[in-house]
Amino acid sequence: MSTTPAPRASDAIIVPERITPKPADAESLDVWGFQDTRFAIDGDGNAEVLGNRYELSGQKLTRLMPWIRDTLGIDISASDVFRSQYPIAIPPPVANAGFCTAIRDFLREDQVTLDGELRLRHGHGQTQEEMFAIKYGSVARVPDLIVYPETQEQVEKLVVCAEAHGVSLVPYGGGTNVTDALRCDEEEPRAIVSVEMRRMNRILWIDRVNLTACIEAGAVGRDIQAQLAAYGFTMGHEPDSIEFSTLGGWIATNASGMKKNKYGNIEDLVLDMTVVTANGVLSRTAASPRESVGLDWRRMMFGSEGTLGIVTSAVVKLFPLPEVQEYGSLLFPTFEDGCGFMQELARTPSVPASVRLVDNLQFQFGQALKPASTGWKVYKSRLEKFFVLNVKGFDAGKMVACTLVFEGTREEVAQQQKAVTALGAKYKGMAAGSENGRRGYQLTYGIAYIRDFLMNYYIIAESFETSAAWSDVLPLIRNVKKKLEEEYARRKLPGAPFITARVTQLYRTGAAIYFYFGFYFKGVANPSHVYLELENIAREEILRSGGSLSHHHGVGKLRRHFLPSIMSDTALAWKRSVKAATDPKNIFGVGNQGL
Amino acid sequence: MSTTPAPRASDAIIVPERITPKPADAESLDVWGFQDTRFAIDGDGNAEVLGNRYELSGQKLTRLMPWIRDTLGIDISASDVFRSQYPIAIPPPVANAGFCTAIRDFLREDQVTLDGELRLRHGHGQTQEEMFAIKYGSVARVPDLIVYPETQEQVEKLVVCAEAHGVSLVPYGGGTNVTDALRCDEEEPRAIVSVEMRRMNRILWIDRVNLTACIEAGAVGRDIQAQLAAYGFTMGHEPDSIEFSTLGGWIATNASGMKKNKYGNIEDLVLDMTVVTANGVLSRTAASPRESVGLDWRRMMFGSEGTLGIVTSAVVKLFPLPEVQEYGSLLFPTFEDGCGFMQELARTPSVPASVRLVDNLQFQFGQALKPASTGWKVYKSRLEKFFVLNVKGFDAGKMVACTLVFEGTREEVAQQQKAVTALGAKYKGMAAGSENGRRGYQLTYGIAYIRDFLMNYYIIAESFETSAAWSDVLPLIRNVKKKLEEEYARRKLPGAPFITARVTQLYRTGAAIYFYFGFYFKGVANPSHVYLELENIAREEILRSGGSLSHHHGVGKLRRHFLPSIMSDTALAWKRSVKAATDPKNIFGVGNQGL
């Protein structure tokens, strides 16, 4: 049996090239993102974005620092820098000579590395505590070796060697995990080998008749997007991490993309997959549109977080590139109005590809990220502001914004736009133009760099997310904000915390909610630990308020201690026994996360 | 931890009544369906449908018998009846005194039965070989005892007793299974206890804000439908077996309803479930709209076919009853034209709730089921026929029909109707009115009785289904028909076989295909076995042609021998090890189907 299903249509396109990363796309090891991009403070004390990759790039953000000072109630000084100690001391590798000798049989020298900084990088994702640790703290354990398989056969052989020589394997994709899933277990006595999958990044075939593609699991989102687009297709899966995260990572974390209203979440998009497990390869002869074939092991891979095996390829659904893509935005007088709109919209047949509602603070943050304007642009912007505040009578301290992406046929998009405008009006919403909508989405990728920038100025910030039934959405957000404010005050932490929420994904029965929480930590002992403590308190409040443990980030090591509060002991025991049965030697010993 | 999640909205409707089946709805034990309905042949040799439950009921079907004679090429005589021997000899129960004594602690006398005919009934579903066996053959093994739990606690206690006393439990819902899943394993030395779930049929709550309901797993489809409709809601799940099948059965077989284009398949509709397993209860605190919480045991229940535990309740999505429901139909000159239409329609944003395309033979069959008409109706029908054949120039031996159900808002339905008509025209389709569409769907339930009727006249017939990528749909249907015709001729079986296909479910990447196959068997030794042999040959051809093992019927004992040809050995071993790990004593020992 072949280990990846063949395309069904005989004229499928074969796309044999493996993507080799361009030097210009080199990624930072110590902070988020590409090396060519970072936030900085210029000579005048203004924030600016270096590089030319994003819309924000090259911009002077004159309002940002004043707004941050104002919001946090702290006089942040541009010259008072919290100096990064990166790279901190890197633990020496735990040796496993037998394994190292064995893998030389099928891996070239350039497919193996012991490099310290790379090992450090492969031992973490992007949580605040991980990023804080590699710059200001310490790590007790990192992977001892990194391997770069290029074929499924090599992955299979790696697993055989791991079993034979008592090694633990950790699959690694884009390194964008935010649940401490990549963090190595300190207690692990075995050598830990990071299996970096990004060289397995080919689109094996595109079946344009049946609208499917078979893609290797190490393919990075942005490459998948570009390669498919060249043939007129898209997967439609756009998580905020799409520049770096991989198909395999999406499956392992049960990812959600911003356009899921149109294209579905990852579990809706993947028809089939091939997985290398502790006892061989899970594979199928054909990917079916839908079927009933007994206990379906493929479904178990969504959210498996590296514990059950390594996904090596998947057959995914394709969509033709949309005829039309339009942005839109609406302003609502209050968050409550906006939520009412979101809930009703979710039950209509006219849900745009993406709809997001930010609260007032996040709306203000978006304004603060606007570059210094001049000339007519200032005039227009002032006029708009006057209209919203004085003619419409919106309260600048309460109003909120909703941004939208429409994708589809011309007719479909026109119909959705009409329906959205009409429904918006019912909730006192005011159309605020496509440009504001477009900008909101463009910010997504550039803004990801701000967290590491702010850390240089003693500000720690992070996002966490949940999903909740519609009736819980507003109370949950209110409860979490209140709880964090109370706990912040009780601890007498500096200034005021930054707490903001947005509703990012719509479902008929509820929504996904994204929180940002940050604070100024100069003078605070163990700020990263204090953050984590507060985040855990927020999570307890989320669960108490009916929210889920995670909408799409996952469990990892960060949230596994909450599992007993959301499911029965039997459910937990069941998960553990499935793991024990399918990986008795715990080869994929990444810490029993999600189990 | 409570074992079923609470509603999230505080004003949820509590629907405490348990449904008690009405005497008028008594079900037959020896044939499909309600006792009040059956096909018969009247004094004039015409087929008629007795009872008054369905649209067909009370009708004289003057064309049916002539059409069947013509199609099968056999002069079937109304007086030559293949007499049913029902009930055949019923195997005596295997006793387990310890278990019987133990369950008396928590079950009343009326919750336990040893009745022979009921035990016979609980030992089979609705495959032709099972129905043939209970009337003309023999069964080696049936359940030894039937229990009727009324609460989850009772189910839990049953499992504890089963483990303590070495008993095998088989969950039983509507008894409509078509994969031999209920057929008892002849080799099973333990007492087999059928756990009839239909007394656990309450809707525990309806959350009208969040559009969810918590429903006990033994609730029958038609009751769920009626109870929800009383509050203005629907689940939208309408498998052809909805009159008898249960929520728990839908989950266990990974069911698909005819309106899945609008509402989704069962895996899309169930948000959460509670399952009694060999080692306790799998349950959650809240049903989330969508989440990422590690290996999700709930996903493993879809298609588990009774092997992993007993689903006792589930939280499902609700939809408001549609503002508008409309039927439609289209005629196409050929099946190829119709398939082209279906494939293109599947990729539009305007897919109606249900779309079915029948081939020419099935179209003719629908005409043959039309009652004798008189007066204006005859005139109109002749005029229509003249128009289609002479004005449009369709070939009566090639034309096919597509039936549609539209559900949604007035605007949505109007838009879909417009789009369907326009797309139909592109494929030479001709709108054939809502009445023909309505009739096509109404036939679904009445026609289910015909199989057992025809068996009385030496005709054996059965359906089987698959799903396939679009490029495989036409070749697969052609190959299967050809293969069956060849094999039929090669065996020198009587007259001509009846082989027909329809495309019943649309997906962007492919479709579900439903076959009916039947033949006249007088003079054929072991006709049921011959049928099974031919069905297996058809299945081999389906797999060779790219089809799946099953779209929604499942694997059961009927198709488990095909599993090695669709997945790797490791995949099979994995499934078995999950079973062994979660049910080490094989309490749910229904025969390792789907494993």
Interface residues (C-beta under 8 A of the other chain):
Chain A: M1 T3 R8 A9 S10 D207 V209 N210 L211 T212 T253 N254 A255 S256 N265 L271 T277 N279 G280 V281 L282 S283 R284 T285 A286 A287 S288 P289 R290 E291 S292 V293 G294 L295 D296 W297 R299 M300 F302 G303 S304 E305 T307 L308 K317 F319 P320 R347 P349 G408 T409 E412 Q415 S467 A468 A469 W470 S471 D472 Q505 Y507 R508 T509 G510 A511 A512 L543 G546 G547 S548 L549 S550 H551 H552 H553 G554 V555 R560 L563 S565 I566 M567 S568 D569 T570 A571 A573 W574 K575 S577 V578 K579 A580 A581 T582 Q593 G594 L595
Chain B: M1 T3 R8 A9 S10 D207 V209 N210 L211 T212 T253 N254 A255 S256 N265 L271 T277 N279 G280 V281 L282 S283 R284 T285 A286 A287 S288 P289 R290 E291 S292 V293 G294 L295 D296 W297 R299 M300 F302 G303 S304 E305 T307 L308 K317 F319 P320 R347 P349 G408 T409 E412 Q415 S467 A468 A469 W470 S471 D472 Q505 Y507 R508 T509 G510 A511 A512 L543 G546 G547 S548 L549 S550 H551 H552 H553 G554 V555 R560 L563 S565 I566 M567 S568 D569 T570 A571 A573 W574 K575 S577 V578 K579 A580 A581 T582 Q593 G594 L595
